[in-house]
């Protein structure tokens, strides 16, 4: 077992219309770990007391881990089948965008647009990763955190803790169009989609499984991760070519990828939606 601690890389360069000069007051010295276990990669958002809110630093740390995985695979002339598991320590898988960080920055609106652009890039990274991906949701996954969870090929959720929750309606935000495209791609039932987007229901693991939002339910934090490992190992045994798998996923996710590339609004009247080009 190879355990690599991934320090947060420098805040990525902002779009040319915005200079991100504000620093995170609550930055952790380390944001995630990347463990190699046989043919599996296990990416863990660390800090049991953290909400794992998606700010530029955390998103960059996750993308750095995915880049490391791709680099390792590319160095092999004949890479073996692999799979990725993403999970998190503590009460939260991810509580969505770090709105508090954005609101305290010199340019809150531009910071929110920047974070959205970075999450789009992260989801694109996941959809192009040359291996099956599994999210082990051991705590709450809200709004953008929900999207991060379902951006994986398979989703497992802890039975006794956590909600899947698209909170935009409850907090007065218009849901980004690309979020809706992701929900449409990942959830088959129109009733379930309505519950998620238009009722902002907080889904327990059992509710999410019944609606087809998650693939399986695990027992406890450890049990959920172990179930994800078992699923990932079964996928690896298929012996699929990673590059072919990634290309097929891109075809399958064409509408999502197109939506990711098209910038829609995040605020209205300076608060809820803004049309912008990054």
C-alpha positions in Angstrom: 0.0 0.0 0.0 1.4 3.3 -1.0 0.1 6.4 0.8 0.9 9.8 -0.6 -0.2 13.0 1.1 -1.1 15.6 -1.5 -0.4 19.1 -0.3 -2.6 21.8 -1.8 -1.0 23.3 -4.9 -0.8 27.1 -5.3 -4.2 28.7 -6.1 -4.6 28.2 -9.9 -4.3 31.2 -12.2 -7.6 33.0 -12.4 -9.3 34.0 -15.7 -7.8 37.1 -17.2 -10.6 39.3 -16.0 -10.0 38.6 -12.4 -7.0 38.4 -10.1 -7.6 36.1 -7.2 -5.6 37.8 -4.4 -7.7 36.9 -1.4 -6.3 34.0 0.6 -8.2 31.3 2.5 -8.3 32.1 6.2 -9.2 28.5 6.9 -6.8 26.7 4.6 -5.6 23.3 5.8 -1.9 22.4 5.5 -3.1 19.4 3.6 -6.4 18.9 1.7 -6.4 15.3 0.6 -4.6 12.0 0.5 -4.0 9.7 -2.5 -3.5 6.0 -1.6 -2.5 3.3 -4.1 -4.0 0.0 -3.0 -3.2 -2.7 -5.5 -4.8 -1.5 -8.7 -7.1 1.0 -6.9 -6.5 4.7 -6.2 -8.3 6.0 -3.1 -8.6 9.8 -2.9 -9.7 11.0 0.5 -10.7 14.6 1.5 -9.1 14.9 4.9 -10.0 16.8 8.1 -12.7 15.1 10.1 -14.0 18.5 11.3 -14.0 20.1 7.9 -17.0 20.5 5.6 -14.8 20.0 2.5 -16.3 23.1 0.9 -15.2 23.6 -2.7 -12.9 26.6 -2.9 -10.0 27.1 -5.3 -7.5 25.4 -3.0 -9.5 22.2 -2.4 -10.5 21.9 -6.1 -6.9 22.4 -7.2 -5.7 19.8 -4.7 -8.2 17.2 -6.0 -7.2 18.0 -9.6 -3.6 17.6 -8.7 -4.3 14.1 -7.4 -6.1 13.2 -10.6 -3.2 14.6 -12.6 -0.9 12.5 -10.6 -2.9 9.4 -11.4 -3.0 10.2 -15.1 0.8 10.8 -15.1 1.5 7.4 -13.4 -0.7 5.6 -16.0 0.9 7.5 -18.9 4.4 6.4 -17.9 3.4 2.7 -18.3 3.7 1.1 -21.7 0.9 -1.3 -20.8 -1.0 0.1 -17.9 -3.1 -2.4 -15.9 -6.8 -1.9 -15.3 -7.4 0.5 -12.5 -10.2 2.3 -10.7 -10.6 5.4 -8.5 -12.5 5.7 -5.2 -13.2 9.2 -3.8 -14.3 9.6 -0.2 -14.0 12.1 2.7 -13.4 12.1 6.4 -15.9 13.4 8.9 -19.5 14.5 8.8 -19.4 15.9 5.2 -18.5 14.5 1.9 -18.7 18.1 0.6 -21.0 20.9 1.7 -20.8 22.6 -1.7 -19.1 25.8 -2.9 -17.3 27.8 -0.3 -19.7 30.8 -0.4 -18.3 32.3 2.8 -14.8 32.4 1.2 -16.2 34.0 -2.0 -18.3 36.6 -0.1 -15.3 37.7 1.9 -13.1 38.1 -1.2 -12.6 41.6 -2.8 -14.8 40.5 -5.7 -17.4 38.0 -4.5 -19.2 37.6 -7.8 -16.1 37.0 -9.8 -14.8 34.5 -7.2 -18.0 32.5 -7.5 -17.7 32.4 -11.2 -14.1 31.4 -10.9 -15.0 28.5 -8.5 -17.7 27.4 -10.9 -15.1 27.3 -13.7 -12.7 25.3 -11.6 -15.4 22.8 -10.6 -16.3 22.4 -14.3 -12.7 21.6 -15.0 -12.6 19.1 -12.1 -15.7 17.3 -13.4 -14.2 17.2 -16.9 -11.1 15.6 -15.4 -13.3 12.9 -13.8 -15.2 12.3 -17.0 -12.0 11.9 -18.9 -10.2 9.7 -16.4 -9.1 6.4 -18.0 -10.7 4.1 -15.4 -14.0 3.5 -13.6 -14.7 5.9 -10.7 -16.7 5.3 -7.5 -17.7 7.9 -4.9 -18.1 6.6 -1.3 -20.3 9.2 0.2 -19.9 8.8 4.0 -21.4 12.2 5.0 -23.5 15.0 3.7 -23.2 16.0 0.0 -24.9 19.3 -0.7 -25.3 21.4 -3.9 -21.9 21.4 -5.7 -20.8 18.6 -3.3 -23.8 16.6 -4.6 -22.6 17.2 -8.2 -19.1 16.1 -7.3 -20.4 12.9 -5.9 -22.5 12.0 -8.9 -19.8 13.0 -11.3 -18.4 9.5 -10.6 -19.6 6.5 -12.5 -21.0 4.8 -9.3 -22.2 6.2 -6.0 -22.3 4.4 -2.7 -23.8 6.1 0.3 -23.6 5.6 4.1 -26.8 4.3 5.5 -27.0 6.0 8.9 -25.4 9.4 8.2 -25.7 12.1 5.6 -28.0 13.6 3.0 -27.8 14.2 -0.7 -29.2 17.6 -1.0 -29.5 20.1 -3.9 -30.0 23.1 -1.7 -30.2 25.9 -4.4 -34.0 26.3 -4.2 -33.9 26.6 -0.4 -31.2 29.2 -0.3 -32.5 31.3 -3.2 -30.0 30.4 -6.0 -30.8 29.5 -9.6 -29.3 26.1 -10.3 -26.6 26.2 -13.0 -27.7 24.6 -16.2 -24.7 22.3 -16.2 -25.8 21.0 -12.8 -29.2 20.1 -14.3 -27.5 18.3 -17.2 -25.5 16.3 -14.7 -28.7 15.4 -12.8 -30.4 14.4 -16.0 -27.5 12.2 -17.0 -27.2 10.5 -13.7 -30.8 10.1 -12.5 -33.3 8.3 -14.7 -36.6 8.8 -12.9 -38.5 12.1 -13.6 -40.0 11.8 -10.1 -36.6 11.5 -8.5 -35.3 14.5 -10.6 -38.2 16.6 -9.5 -37.6 15.7 -5.9 -33.9 16.6 -6.1 -34.2 19.8 -8.1 -37.7 21.2 -7.7 -38.4 20.1 -4.1 -34.8 20.3 -2.7 -35.5 17.1 -0.8 -32.8 15.9 1.6 -32.3 12.3 0.5 -31.2 9.7 3.0 -29.2 6.7 1.7 -32.4 4.5 1.6 -34.4 7.2 -0.2 -31.5 7.8 -2.7 -31.2 4.0 -3.4 -34.9 3.6 -3.9 -34.9 6.6 -6.4 -31.9 5.3 -8.3 -29.7 8.2 -7.3 -27.1 5.9 -5.6 -26.1 2.4 -6.6 -25.6 0.9 -3.2 -25.8 1.6 0.6 -23.0 0.9 3.0 -22.9 0.4 6.8 -20.8 3.0 8.6 -17.9 5.0 7.3 -15.5 2.1 7.1 -18.2 -0.3 5.7 -19.1 2.2 3.0 -15.5 2.6 1.8 -15.0 -1.2 2.0 -18.1 -1.7 -0.2 -16.7 0.8 -2.6 -13.4 -1.0 -2.7 -15.2 -4.3 -3.4 -17.2 -2.7 -6.2 -14.0 -1.1 -7.7 -12.1 -4.4 -7.5 -14.9 -6.1 -9.4 -14.7 -3.4 -12.1 -11.0 -3.8 -12.3 -11.4 -7.6 -12.9 -13.3 -6.8 -16.1 -9.9 -5.9 -17.6 -11.2 -3.0 -19.6 -8.8 -0.8 -21.6 -8.8 2.5 -19.7 -8.6 4.8 -22.7 -11.5 3.0 -24.4 -13.5 3.3 -21.2 -12.8 7.0 -21.0 -13.8 7.6 -24.6 -17.0 5.7 -24.2 -17.8 7.7 -21.0 -17.2 10.9 -23.0 -19.7 9.8 -25.6 -22.2 8.7 -22.9 -21.7 12.1 -21.1 -21.7 14.3 -24.3 -24.5 16.6 -23.1 -22.8 17.1 -19.8 -19.5 17.9 -21.4 -21.1 20.3 -23.8 -22.9 22.1 -20.9 -19.6 22.2 -18.9 -18.0 24.1 -21.8 -20.9 26.6 -22.1 -20.9 29.2 -19.3 -24.3 30.0 -18.0 -25.4 32.2 -15.2 -24.7 32.1 -11.4 -26.6 35.1 -10.2 -29.6 37.3 -11.0 -29.8 41.0 -10.2 -26.2 40.9 -9.0 -27.2 38.2 -6.5 -28.5 35.1 -8.2 -27.6 35.0 -11.9 -25.0 36.6 -14.2 -24.3 35.8 -17.8 -20.6 35.6 -18.3 -17.9 34.3 -20.6 -14.7 32.9 -18.9 
